[in-house]
Amino acid sequence: MKKIKMTSLMMTKYGGINEVLEFQEISKPTISSKQILIKTKAASYNPLDYKIIRGDFKSVRKIDFPKGIGRDVSGIVEDIGTDVEGFKIGDNVFSRISEEYVGTMAEYVVSNESDVCLMPSNLNFLESASIPLAGLTVYQSLVDIAKLSVGENILIYAGSGGVGTIAIQLSKYLGANVTTTTSTNNVDMVKNLGADKVIDYTKQSFLDDNEKYDVVYDTLGGQHTVDSFKVLKENGRVVSIAGDLDDITAEQLGLNKFIRFILSMKARKITKAASKINASYRFYLMSPNGNQLNELAKLYEKEFIKPVIDNTYTFEDSIAAIDYLSKGHARGKVVIEFPD
């Protein structure tokens, strides 16, 4: 039987975005009994994508090239596995697909049923594709890990980014007092999303603010991670999606003891700063989760959270799109629209 082909954006090796990405004809995927085949209508990029292309995680996770790219998708259910119960052909769905099926910059995408959710009824494909990875990252970081609660003070770095725009809105929904950092051009935007206080980092450092926080949400890493503890209350929590790996996450990734030892040495500054004020530190990697995506969908339907899209590109311009995102100036998400 002849295999049906489709077009997919593929990563051929580690390196520069414009050197290692290319469109290839590959076999249209087949599904198992608990999986769904999605005809892609839109997909979105995340900073994780260009960091993987650069090789930032090659010591942690091995890639067999060529490899698909992209983890967020919205589209129409094309086919369902024999044991799929919650969806039918023709449904509008969205998903943060599992790592083993990475490659949403493709005409068709496979997702486990457990990672799929019906799209919010008030959003289109482009808006829905902007949500999964960033939305789940924020939800799991603030609800599951930080356990952010009513009346607490939270500092969110880079409030105008894909994660930051959702984090501000979810934090306000949870009843927290929100401070965020951004540049001059984005001050009004993050205020409109609900930020109670905005620190324009081009004019002032958050370290000079004399404010102490219950939670710091670190989306930047580097020195920002270490500095988080300088503005944290005693027993406060730092949750990072860009800093050094902590022991829990390193173990979850199945890293061997030697690599874990190297990582713990690298993170010494952070663990020392945390122990000084009895604070907790977690580096967090989100997991696909259809049930939590459904909880997010409800918040979007009730407009407690609204999608923020910086720019939309066509599928054929998707290399230019990730190149643009990698420059670090996107306000919200960068989304790819697929032709009918």
PyMOL commands that set and color helices and strands:
alter all, ss='L'
color gray80, all
select helices_A, chain A and resi 17-20+47-54+99-101+113-115+125-129+132-145+162-173+184-192+206-208+223-231+247-252+257-266+268-276+290-301+315-326
alter helices_A, ss='H'
color red, helices_A
select strands_A, chain A and resi 5-11+21-27+35-44+67-68+72-80+92-96+108-112+116-118+153-156+177-182+197-200+213-218+232-240+280-283+309-314+333-337
alter strands_A, ss='S'
color yellow, strands_A
deselect
rebuild
show_as cartoon
